């Protein structure tokens, strides 16, 4: 997939744990862990909004586009 999630990097920069961010954003640890590891096919705008609010970042800090070699 050409979209890469960089949530783990942003969380490390902000020194925030999975549990703390999960509570602040209002999603389960499992769902946040799946986001963090890139095991998702979609992200709701409401979730992205909450993540950016709590991490004080822009969507581009969390999402990265890389062209597939197949394209």
Steps between C-alpha positions, in 0.01 A plus 500: 500500500624849420376665823722439802394577857765674710300506824773311686756769413272786608414322825869445576579866427221607739598236758143374530404140565246294312279479811508874567426594138225239482326656800542855373376421148221267612585189298597155622860397555456230234377744236771752583763225490375397155531860386847527648622188322329579171265202510199702384352569159320823598506778759192702588540874477361530852778270626764689304363826638517371859854369451619832356330690782658290775843472336498867390601408147380516141356202305815505287704422812308173540439406135764464231456425130748284313434401143465125455761343276210349303358844411 
